[in-house]
Amino acid sequence: MSLTRGLHLYVGSKRYSSWSLRPYLALAHAAAEFECTTILFDQPDTKAKIAKANPAAKVPVLHHDGKVIWDSLAICEYVNELYPNAKLWPTDRDQRAKARSVSSEMHSGFVALRRDMPMDVCSKKPGTGHTAEAIADGRRVMEIWRDQLSASRGPFLFGTFTIADAMFAPVTTRFTTYGVELDAVCRAYVDAVAALPAMKQWCADAAAEPDTRRENTGAVSK
């Protein structure tokens, strides 16, 4: 049996779970055969279902061959090791270090952007959440994008799709949902991510989900 068979990814509501989107895109880019189970947020049994799938009580979580891997970046790293030919990190050492740096910055930072413009791929809310702190976070994100796209010439941050693009993909949806003004370079990048087949499938799945969210459900997403 192939070592890459039997992958099972548990995600939160696709409409809202930015953390879940990231490993989903990485698995899809690697052409992995994986089962994806969505645990809807804000249901009476949401916390119990997540706790059953993950002792850390967070989504996303990946099950594979008796192992449990959680946290979006950790899952992406695991997928990279399973599928080295997918080149989910740049092959050049310096570029790989840069890709890991910007991915880690996204993973641990931009608190105001997350708080004031939470991911909602099914809505249009132009102008909502445009606090000074969130816009400052957005400017930093776009600075990263412009620097990398200038160096790589696109369409993705390091030329071809990498984990760095998976990490920033939820932000592309936030900018669209909340009508953040983009220059031509950043708009082209947002459009390139939106055009990914896996991204289209994720958004279609999200649109088919019941809208069950109430406030504070983000506490179960990581």
LINJOUR-V438436 format. One record per backbone hydrogen bond with DSSP energy under -0.5 kcal/mol. NH is the residue of the N-H (numbers start at 1). CO is the residue of the C=O. E is the energy in kcal/mol with one decimal. If there is no record, write none. Layout:
nh=NH co=CO e=E
nh=NH co=CO e=E
This chain:
nh=5 co=2 e=-1.5
nh=7 co=33 e=-0.8
nh=8 co=63 e=-2.4
nh=9 co=35 e=-3.2
nh=10 co=8 e=-0.5
nh=10 co=61 e=-3.0
nh=11 co=9 e=-0.5
nh=11 co=37 e=-2.7
nh=13 co=39 e=-0.6
nh=16 co=13 e=-0.9
nh=17 co=13 e=-3.1
nh=18 co=16 e=-1.5
nh=21 co=17 e=-1.4
nh=22 co=18 e=-1.0
nh=23 co=19 e=-0.7
nh=24 co=20 e=-1.4
nh=25 co=21 e=-2.2
nh=26 co=22 e=-1.9
nh=27 co=23 e=-2.8
nh=28 co=24 e=-2.3
nh=29 co=25 e=-2.6
nh=30 co=26 e=-1.8
nh=31 co=28 e=-1.5
nh=32 co=27 e=-2.3
nh=34 co=32 e=-0.8
nh=35 co=7 e=-2.8
nh=37 co=9 e=-2.7
nh=39 co=11 e=-3.1
nh=40 co=38 e=-0.7
nh=43 co=40 e=-0.6
nh=46 co=43 e=-1.7
nh=49 co=45 e=-2.5
nh=50 co=46 e=-2.4
nh=51 co=47 e=-2.6
nh=52 co=48 e=-1.8
nh=53 co=49 e=-1.6
nh=54 co=50 e=-2.1
nh=57 co=54 e=-2.2
nh=59 co=220 e=-1.2
nh=60 co=10 e=-0.6
nh=61 co=10 e=-1.7
nh=62 co=69 e=-3.5
nh=63 co=8 e=-2.9
nh=64 co=67 e=-2.2
nh=65 co=6 e=-0.5
nh=67 co=64 e=-2.3
nh=69 co=62 e=-3.1
nh=71 co=60 e=-1.2
nh=72 co=222 e=-0.9
nh=75 co=71 e=-2.4
nh=76 co=72 e=-2.2
nh=77 co=73 e=-2.3
nh=78 co=74 e=-2.0
nh=79 co=75 e=-2.6
nh=80 co=76 e=-2.2
nh=81 co=77 e=-1.7
nh=82 co=78 e=-2.1
nh=83 co=79 e=-2.4
nh=84 co=81 e=-0.5
nh=86 co=83 e=-1.7
nh=87 co=84 e=-1.4
nh=96 co=92 e=-2.7
nh=97 co=93 e=-2.4
nh=98 co=94 e=-2.0
nh=99 co=95 e=-2.8
nh=100 co=96 e=-2.4
nh=101 co=97 e=-2.1
nh=102 co=98 e=-2.6
nh=103 co=99 e=-1.9
nh=104 co=100 e=-2.4
nh=105 co=101 e=-2.2
nh=106 co=102 e=-2.0
nh=107 co=103 e=-2.3
nh=108 co=104 e=-2.1
nh=109 co=105 e=-1.8
nh=114 co=110 e=-2.0
nh=115 co=111 e=-2.5
nh=116 co=112 e=-3.0
nh=117 co=113 e=-1.9
nh=121 co=15 e=-1.8
nh=123 co=120 e=-1.6
nh=125 co=177 e=-4.0
nh=127 co=178 e=-2.1
nh=128 co=125 e=-1.9
nh=130 co=127 e=-1.2
nh=131 co=129 e=-2.2
nh=135 co=131 e=-2.6
nh=136 co=132 e=-2.0
nh=137 co=133 e=-2.1
nh=138 co=134 e=-2.5
nh=139 co=135 e=-2.3
nh=140 co=136 e=-1.8
nh=141 co=137 e=-2.3
nh=142 co=138 e=-2.5
nh=143 co=139 e=-2.0
nh=144 co=140 e=-2.1
nh=145 co=141 e=-2.4
nh=146 co=142 e=-2.8
nh=147 co=143 e=-2.3
nh=148 co=144 e=-2.5
nh=149 co=145 e=-3.0
nh=150 co=146 e=-2.1
nh=151 co=147 e=-1.6
nh=152 co=148 e=-2.9
nh=153 co=149 e=-2.2
nh=156 co=159 e=-1.4
nh=158 co=160 e=-0.6
nh=159 co=156 e=-2.1
nh=160 co=158 e=-1.4
nh=163 co=88 e=-3.1
nh=165 co=162 e=-0.7
nh=166 co=162 e=-1.6
nh=167 co=163 e=-2.5
nh=168 co=164 e=-1.6
nh=169 co=165 e=-1.3
nh=170 co=166 e=-0.5
nh=171 co=168 e=-0.8
nh=172 co=168 e=-1.5
nh=173 co=169 e=-1.3
nh=174 co=170 e=-1.9
nh=175 co=171 e=-2.6
nh=176 co=172 e=-1.4
nh=177 co=173 e=-3.0
nh=178 co=174 e=-2.8
nh=179 co=176 e=-0.8
nh=180 co=175 e=-2.1
nh=187 co=183 e=-2.6
nh=188 co=184 e=-2.1
nh=189 co=185 e=-1.6
nh=190 co=186 e=-2.6
nh=191 co=187 e=-2.4
nh=192 co=188 e=-2.0
nh=193 co=189 e=-2.3
nh=194 co=190 e=-2.3
nh=195 co=191 e=-1.5
nh=196 co=193 e=-1.4
nh=200 co=196 e=-2.5
nh=201 co=197 e=-2.3
nh=202 co=198 e=-2.3
nh=203 co=199 e=-2.3
nh=204 co=200 e=-2.1
nh=205 co=201 e=-2.6
nh=206 co=202 e=-2.4
nh=207 co=203 e=-2.2
nh=208 co=204 e=-1.1
nh=209 co=205 e=-0.7
nh=209 co=206 e=-1.0
nh=212 co=210 e=-1.2
nh=217 co=214 e=-1.0
nh=219 co=216 e=-1.3
nh=220 co=217 e=-1.8
nh=221 co=218 e=-1.7
nh=222 co=59 e=-4.0
